[in-house]
């Protein structure tokens, strides 16, 4: 399924929460197409069950239509709902045709993992509970009316209800735990373990995404590259633990003094990067000055003064090389600030 997803949805990377949903949708749809086509043919040629075959072929058509819709870039959220509803339609049709005989109940067990994965823990729970409740009501009505096979007893109905209830809670707990674990792993993967701001990996992806969006809206993008002044001297004089403490405090100070839309990350070593969407050079310079003053007033133990030199760069025209050029200009401006005496900023547009 990975090759299919890459071909039709190249913009959905492994870091995207929809990555596994799309893969599962394609898997389910392809299985439905093959299964409904094969079983429908067998029901006509071998089992002489044209009614069941009709619903098999309806399922085949539905699955094929959804597969075409998804492969042409259709809305994934809508596709999740349509796939789940199509599956329920076929399962319910089969149960009604079989009139609730025991073997028709087995197929309902495939619904919870699919519904929970595609619709989420809460919606999947409600949706699956509604289907199971209706199935239990339908089977009880048939049992009371005597239209169910003698192999279907009241005890079997209670067993179905018990198993269905257990499945609801087990899959709800599993899917919620899985999503929480995935979210935690995602957070760890993009977070600097020391300073708790974003890491280089996240910043690399964020700047490309930010520039792509700004190229469409023609809004300027600015970056601030900060370097802690004389950081090696701090490590040598006070030790690496004190150096780590300085980095943590600098990161917190930066985060406390930027705007909500700005993205703060550790670029490497004692360098930090701030990505500023929809920000002109003047606005970025004002932000840089606020951050510079805040770090200078930060205050740490042992009367250790901490300052930063900041390079500011702004892009207003965009192409494939904008990100590299923007960072290069910011890096050059930061070194100009150091050469000018440190604890200051230099700002400019990119060429």
Secondary structure, DSSP 8 states (H G I E B T S, - for coil): -HHHHHHH-TT--TTSTHHHHHHHHHHHHHHHHHHHHHHHHHHHHTS--HHHHHHHHHHHHHHHHHHHHHHTT--HHHHHHHHHHHHHHHHHHHHHHHTT-HHHHHGGGGHHHHHHHHH-HHHHHHHHHHHHHHHHHHHHHHHHHT-S-TT--HHHHHHHHHHHHHHHHHHHHHHHHHHHHHHHHHHHHHB-TTT-SB-HHHHHHHHHHHHHHHHHHT--EEEEEEEETTHHHHHHHH-HHHHHHHHHHHHHHHHHHS-TT-EEEEEETTEEEEEEET--HHHHHHHHHHHHHHHHT---GGG----EEEEEEEE-S--TTHHHHHHHHHHHHHHHHHHTTSS-EEEEE--
